[in-house]
């Protein structure tokens, strides 16, 4: 959450959720809206974020959040720490199903892989749409790098899944 707040401007919890869904989820995770608001309250209580309530001219009251200097310092310290960030964690539900393929019908597994390819192609389109929206936005330079990595990963995921279909045909 603090990372999402580190970019210029104030954002509501809803805007943070939309932003996480259109960028962060492609390479890390996108929190539920309930997690976002709980974390924003926690960050505010730690002095890492501040909030401002919208005025009476708004049809619905909103609370916008921003990072504080203390929050930016803590986040910068974490982001620039020299430690190895560790190996990526892979939890691939489709691969778990394939691994347990001896317990199901081959056509069911192939159908799951086809669904996965279609969903991954949809995510690839979303990444490309996010890249197009971020194009030319100076503050989004580093998120664009992460989104381009996500684009390449999703292309690879489609290729790997299509190869897995060939492997399944061989069984």
RODREN-536715 format. One record per residue (C-alpha): residue number from 1; residue in three letters; x, y negated, z negated. Coordinates in nm, 4 decimals, always signed. Layout:
<num = NUM	residu = ala	c1 = X	c2 = Y	c3 = Z>
...
// end
This chain:
<num = 1	residu = unk	c1 = +0.0000	c2 = +0.0000	c3 = +0.0000>
<num = 2	residu = unk	c1 = +0.2777	c2 = -0.2376	c3 = -0.0891>
<num = 3	residu = unk	c1 = +0.4340	c2 = -0.1754	c3 = +0.2510>
<num = 4	residu = unk	c1 = +0.1097	c2 = -0.2705	c3 = +0.4247>
<num = 5	residu = unk	c1 = +0.0967	c2 = -0.5886	c3 = +0.2181>
<num = 6	residu = unk	c1 = +0.4569	c2 = -0.6771	c3 = +0.3068>
<num = 7	residu = unk	c1 = +0.3588	c2 = -0.8152	c3 = +0.6474>
<num = 8	residu = unk	c1 = +0.2511	c2 = -1.1816	c3 = +0.6764>
<num = 9	residu = unk	c1 = -0.0961	c2 = -1.2779	c3 = +0.5584>
<num = 10	residu = unk	c1 = -0.3587	c2 = -1.1613	c3 = +0.3133>
<num = 11	residu = unk	c1 = -0.5707	c2 = -0.8524	c3 = +0.3746>
<num = 12	residu = unk	c1 = -0.8797	c2 = -0.6982	c3 = +0.2233>
<num = 13	residu = unk	c1 = -0.8868	c2 = -0.3327	c3 = +0.1256>
<num = 14	residu = unk	c1 = -1.0990	c2 = -0.2627	c3 = +0.4321>
<num = 15	residu = unk	c1 = -0.8438	c2 = -0.4339	c3 = +0.6596>
<num = 16	residu = unk	c1 = -0.5629	c2 = -0.2360	c3 = +0.4963>
<num = 17	residu = unk	c1 = -0.7556	c2 = +0.0863	c3 = +0.5623>
<num = 18	residu = unk	c1 = -0.8056	c2 = -0.0064	c3 = +0.9277>
<num = 19	residu = unk	c1 = -0.4377	c2 = -0.0909	c3 = +0.9609>
<num = 20	residu = unk	c1 = -0.3269	c2 = +0.2340	c3 = +0.7963>
<num = 21	residu = unk	c1 = -0.5623	c2 = +0.4291	c3 = +1.0229>
<num = 22	residu = unk	c1 = -0.4237	c2 = +0.2609	c3 = +1.3345>
<num = 23	residu = unk	c1 = -0.0550	c2 = +0.2930	c3 = +1.2520>
<num = 24	residu = unk	c1 = +0.0643	c2 = +0.4580	c3 = +0.9320>
<num = 25	residu = unk	c1 = -0.1427	c2 = +0.7757	c3 = +0.9717>
<num = 26	residu = unk	c1 = +0.0428	c2 = +0.8737	c3 = +1.2864>
<num = 27	residu = unk	c1 = +0.3670	c2 = +0.9378	c3 = +1.1006>
<num = 28	residu = unk	c1 = +0.2959	c2 = +0.9398	c3 = +0.7286>
<num = 29	residu = unk	c1 = -0.0555	c2 = +0.9347	c3 = +0.5842>
<num = 30	residu = unk	c1 = -0.3671	c2 = +0.7225	c3 = +0.5652>
<num = 31	residu = unk	c1 = -0.5231	c2 = +0.6879	c3 = +0.2216>
<num = 32	residu = unk	c1 = -0.8936	c2 = +0.7042	c3 = +0.1498>
<num = 33	residu = unk	c1 = -1.0618	c2 = +0.3701	c3 = +0.0845>
<num = 34	residu = unk	c1 = -1.1074	c2 = +0.4657	c3 = -0.2825>
<num = 35	residu = unk	c1 = -0.7317	c2 = +0.5285	c3 = -0.3110>
<num = 36	residu = unk	c1 = -0.6598	c2 = +0.1922	c3 = -0.1514>
<num = 37	residu = unk	c1 = -0.8663	c2 = -0.0050	c3 = -0.4012>
<num = 38	residu = unk	c1 = -0.7297	c2 = +0.1926	c3 = -0.6980>
<num = 39	residu = unk	c1 = -0.3735	c2 = +0.1304	c3 = -0.5804>
<num = 40	residu = unk	c1 = -0.4399	c2 = -0.2393	c3 = -0.5165>
<num = 41	residu = unk	c1 = -0.5673	c2 = -0.2782	c3 = -0.8741>
<num = 42	residu = unk	c1 = -0.2598	c2 = -0.0925	c3 = -1.0029>
<num = 43	residu = unk	c1 = -0.0234	c2 = -0.3097	c3 = -0.7958>
<num = 44	residu = unk	c1 = -0.1976	c2 = -0.6208	c3 = -0.9214>
<num = 45	residu = unk	c1 = -0.1674	c2 = -0.5072	c3 = -1.2845>
<num = 46	residu = unk	c1 = +0.2070	c2 = -0.4458	c3 = -1.2282>
<num = 47	residu = unk	c1 = +0.2502	c2 = -0.7951	c3 = -1.0852>
<num = 48	residu = unk	c1 = +0.3365	c2 = -0.6637	c3 = -0.7369>
<num = 49	residu = unk	c1 = +0.0221	c2 = -0.8011	c3 = -0.5683>
<num = 50	residu = unk	c1 = -0.2218	c2 = -1.0848	c3 = -0.6167>
<num = 51	residu = unk	c1 = -0.5789	c2 = -1.1161	c3 = -0.5018>
<num = 52	residu = unk	c1 = -0.8111	c2 = -1.3974	c3 = -0.4109>
<num = 53	residu = unk	c1 = -1.1881	c2 = -1.3820	c3 = -0.3949>
<num = 54	residu = unk	c1 = -1.3589	c2 = -1.5354	c3 = -0.0937>
<num = 55	residu = unk	c1 = -1.5655	c2 = -1.8468	c3 = -0.1444>
<num = 56	residu = unk	c1 = -1.9418	c2 = -1.8878	c3 = -0.1652>
<num = 57	residu = unk	c1 = -1.9602	c2 = -1.9675	c3 = +0.2073>
<num = 58	residu = unk	c1 = -1.8989	c2 = -1.5974	c3 = +0.2832>
<num = 59	residu = unk	c1 = -2.2140	c2 = -1.3844	c3 = +0.3216>
<num = 60	residu = unk	c1 = -2.0448	c2 = -1.1094	c3 = +0.1166>
<num = 61	residu = unk	c1 = -1.7757	c2 = -1.1703	c3 = -0.1395>
<num = 62	residu = unk	c1 = -1.4411	c2 = -1.0238	c3 = -0.0360>
<num = 63	residu = unk	c1 = -1.1124	c2 = -0.9884	c3 = -0.2178>
<num = 64	residu = unk	c1 = -0.7958	c2 = -1.0490	c3 = -0.0154>
<num = 65	residu = unk	c1 = -0.4619	c2 = -0.9188	c3 = -0.1386>
<num = 66	residu = unk	c1 = -0.1044	c2 = -1.0369	c3 = -0.0852>
<num = 67	residu = unk	c1 = +0.2335	c2 = -0.9137	c3 = -0.2005>
<num = 68	residu = unk	c1 = +0.4127	c2 = -1.1120	c3 = -0.4740>
<num = 69	residu = unk	c1 = +0.7829	c2 = -1.1933	c3 = -0.4843>
<num = 70	residu = unk	c1 = +0.8256	c2 = -0.9204	c3 = -0.7465>
<num = 71	residu = unk	c1 = +0.6435	c2 = -0.6731	c3 = -0.5213>
<num = 72	residu = unk	c1 = +0.8572	c2 = -0.7677	c3 = -0.2205>
<num = 73	residu = unk	c1 = +1.1742	c2 = -0.7290	c3 = -0.4294>
<num = 74	residu = unk	c1 = +1.0695	c2 = -0.3847	c3 = -0.5544>
<num = 75	residu = unk	c1 = +0.9697	c2 = -0.2712	c3 = -0.2056>
<num = 76	residu = unk	c1 = +1.2907	c2 = -0.4063	c3 = -0.0505>
<num = 77	residu = unk	c1 = +1.4970	c2 = -0.2270	c3 = -0.3148>
<num = 78	residu = unk	c1 = +1.3162	c2 = +0.1016	c3 = -0.2356>
<num = 79	residu = unk	c1 = +1.3317	c2 = +0.0551	c3 = +0.1448>
<num = 80	residu = unk	c1 = +1.7035	c2 = -0.0236	c3 = +0.1468>
<num = 81	residu = unk	c1 = +1.8085	c2 = +0.2394	c3 = -0.1085>
<num = 82	residu = unk	c1 = +2.0991	c2 = +0.4447	c3 = +0.0247>
<num = 83	residu = unk	c1 = +1.9426	c2 = +0.7748	c3 = -0.0744>
<num = 84	residu = unk	c1 = +1.8510	c2 = +1.0431	c3 = +0.1755>
<num = 85	residu = unk	c1 = +1.4723	c2 = +1.0108	c3 = +0.2190>
<num = 86	residu = unk	c1 = +1.4477	c2 = +1.3903	c3 = +0.2315>
<num = 87	residu = unk	c1 = +1.3234	c2 = +1.6319	c3 = +0.4911>
<num = 88	residu = unk	c1 = +0.9851	c2 = +1.5717	c3 = +0.6546>
<num = 89	residu = unk	c1 = +0.7020	c2 = +1.7742	c3 = +0.5063>
<num = 90	residu = unk	c1 = +0.5138	c2 = +1.9754	c3 = +0.7633>
<num = 91	residu = unk	c1 = +0.1715	c2 = +2.1142	c3 = +0.6785>
<num = 92	residu = unk	c1 = +0.0268	c2 = +2.2304	c3 = +1.0074>
<num = 93	residu = unk	c1 = -0.3193	c2 = +2.3853	c3 = +0.9606>
<num = 94	residu = unk	c1 = -0.3255	c2 = +2.5255	c3 = +1.3145>
<num = 95	residu = unk	c1 = +0.0088	c2 = +2.7003	c3 = +1.2705>
<num = 96	residu = unk	c1 = -0.1137	c2 = +2.8504	c3 = +0.9452>
<num = 97	residu = unk	c1 = -0.4126	c2 = +2.9929	c3 = +1.1340>
<num = 98	residu = unk	c1 = -0.1842	c2 = +3.1292	c3 = +1.4077>
<num = 99	residu = unk	c1 = +0.0435	c2 = +3.2797	c3 = +1.1446>
<num = 100	residu = unk	c1 = -0.2644	c2 = +3.4598	c3 = +1.0102>
<num = 101	residu = unk	c1 = -0.3773	c2 = +3.5445	c3 = +1.3616>
<num = 102	residu = unk	c1 = -0.3820	c2 = +3.9156	c3 = +1.2895>
<num = 103	residu = unk	c1 = -0.6986	c2 = +3.8472	c3 = +1.0879>
<num = 104	residu = unk	c1 = -0.8981	c2 = +3.6884	c3 = +1.3727>
<num = 105	residu = unk	c1 = -0.9867	c2 = +3.7342	c3 = +1.7365>
<num = 106	residu = unk	c1 = -0.7366	c2 = +3.6171	c3 = +2.0025>
<num = 107	residu = unk	c1 = -1.0017	c2 = +3.4100	c3 = +2.1838>
<num = 108	residu = unk	c1 = -1.0793	c2 = +3.2278	c3 = +1.8570>
<num = 109	residu = unk	c1 = -0.7127	c2 = +3.1356	c3 = +1.8148>
<num = 110	residu = unk	c1 = -0.6889	c2 = +3.0153	c3 = +2.1741>
<num = 111	residu = unk	c1 = -1.0020	c2 = +2.8040	c3 = +2.1231>
<num = 112	residu = unk	c1 = -0.8450	c2 = +2.6466	c3 = +1.8129>
<num = 113	residu = unk	c1 = -0.5292	c2 = +2.5632	c3 = +2.0067>
<num = 114	residu = unk	c1 = -0.7325	c2 = +2.4082	c3 = +2.2900>
<num = 115	residu = unk	c1 = -0.9223	c2 = +2.1955	c3 = +2.0334>
<num = 116	residu = unk	c1 = -0.5895	c2 = +2.0927	c3 = +1.8814>
<num = 117	residu = unk	c1 = -0.4542	c2 = +1.9860	c3 = +2.2208>
<num = 118	residu = unk	c1 = -0.7672	c2 = +1.7790	c3 = +2.2881>
<num = 119	residu = unk	c1 = -0.7524	c2 = +1.6134	c3 = +1.9427>
<num = 120	residu = unk	c1 = -0.3797	c2 = +1.5438	c3 = +1.9821>
<num = 121	residu = unk	c1 = -0.4381	c2 = +1.3832	c3 = +2.3214>
<num = 122	residu = unk	c1 = -0.7011	c2 = +1.1639	c3 = +2.1547>
<num = 123	residu = unk	c1 = -0.4508	c2 = +1.0617	c3 = +1.8869>
<num = 124	residu = unk	c1 = -0.1953	c2 = +0.9900	c3 = +2.1590>
<num = 125	residu = unk	c1 = -0.4436	c2 = +0.7510	c3 = +2.3209>
<num = 126	residu = unk	c1 = -0.4984	c2 = +0.5823	c3 = +1.9828>
<num = 127	residu = unk	c1 = -0.1214	c2 = +0.5378	c3 = +1.9355>
<num = 128	residu = unk	c1 = -0.0912	c2 = +0.3886	c3 = +2.2817>
<num = 129	residu = unk	c1 = -0.3832	c2 = +0.1549	c3 = +2.2077>
<num = 130	residu = unk	c1 = -0.2145	c2 = +0.0474	c3 = +1.8819>
<num = 131	residu = unk	c1 = +0.1102	c2 = -0.0146	c3 = +2.0709>
<num = 132	residu = unk	c1 = -0.0749	c2 = -0.2307	c3 = +2.3212>
<num = 133	residu = unk	c1 = -0.2335	c2 = -0.4363	c3 = +2.0398>
<num = 134	residu = unk	c1 = +0.1057	c2 = -0.4792	c3 = +1.8712>
<num = 135	residu = unk	c1 = +0.2842	c2 = -0.5791	c3 = +2.1908>
<num = 136	residu = unk	c1 = +0.4338	c2 = -0.9250	c3 = +2.1571>
<num = 137	residu = unk	c1 = +0.3577	c2 = -0.9585	c3 = +1.7841>
<num = 138	residu = unk	c1 = +0.6953	c2 = -1.0443	c3 = +1.6336>
<num = 139	residu = unk	c1 = +0.6088	c2 = -0.9230	c3 = +1.2820>
<num = 140	residu = unk	c1 = +0.5215	c2 = -0.5804	c3 = +1.4263>
<num = 141	residu = unk	c1 = +0.8674	c2 = -0.5037	c3 = +1.5696>
<num = 142	residu = unk	c1 = +0.9479	c2 = -0.2259	c3 = +1.3240>
<num = 143	residu = unk	c1 = +0.5951	c2 = -0.0788	c3 = +1.3186>
<num = 144	residu = unk	c1 = +0.6188	c2 = -0.0634	c3 = +1.6995>
<num = 145	residu = unk	c1 = +0.9331	c2 = +0.1501	c3 = +1.6672>
<num = 146	residu = unk	c1 = +0.7438	c2 = +0.3869	c3 = +1.4356>
<num = 147	residu = unk	c1 = +0.4481	c2 = +0.3942	c3 = +1.6759>
<num = 148	residu = unk	c1 = +0.6768	c2 = +0.4732	c3 = +1.9722>
<num = 149	residu = unk	c1 = +0.8234	c2 = +0.7598	c3 = +1.7672>
<num = 150	residu = unk	c1 = +0.4663	c2 = +0.8738	c3 = +1.6963>
<num = 151	residu = unk	c1 = +0.3895	c2 = +0.8614	c3 = +2.0680>
<num = 152	residu = unk	c1 = +0.6895	c2 = +1.0837	c3 = +2.1456>
<num = 153	residu = unk	c1 = +0.5979	c2 = +1.3231	c3 = +1.8630>
<num = 154	residu = unk	c1 = +0.2415	c2 = +1.3589	c3 = +1.9913>
<num = 155	residu = unk	c1 = +0.3640	c2 = +1.4225	c3 = +2.3457>
<num = 156	residu = unk	c1 = +0.5864	c2 = +1.6964	c3 = +2.2026>
<num = 157	residu = unk	c1 = +0.2975	c2 = +1.8338	c3 = +1.9972>
<num = 158	residu = unk	c1 = +0.0867	c2 = +1.8737	c3 = +2.3127>
<num = 159	residu = unk	c1 = +0.3773	c2 = +2.0460	c3 = +2.4902>
<num = 160	residu = unk	c1 = +0.4363	c2 = +2.2794	c3 = +2.1960>
<num = 161	residu = unk	c1 = +0.0683	c2 = +2.3673	c3 = +2.1650>
<num = 162	residu = unk	c1 = +0.0440	c2 = +2.4383	c3 = +2.5379>
<num = 163	residu = unk	c1 = +0.3500	c2 = +2.6649	c3 = +2.5090>
<num = 164	residu = unk	c1 = +0.1813	c2 = +2.8372	c3 = +2.2130>
<num = 165	residu = unk	c1 = -0.1154	c2 = +2.9147	c3 = +2.4390>
<num = 166	residu = unk	c1 = +0.1270	c2 = +3.0987	c3 = +2.6669>
<num = 167	residu = unk	c1 = +0.2705	c2 = +3.2840	c3 = +2.3689>
<num = 168	residu = unk	c1 = -0.0789	c2 = +3.3877	c3 = +2.2588>
<num = 169	residu = unk	c1 = -0.1549	c2 = +3.5179	c3 = +2.6079>
<num = 170	residu = unk	c1 = +0.1479	c2 = +3.7461	c3 = +2.5711>
<num = 171	residu = unk	c1 = +0.0049	c2 = +3.9232	c3 = +2.2664>
// end
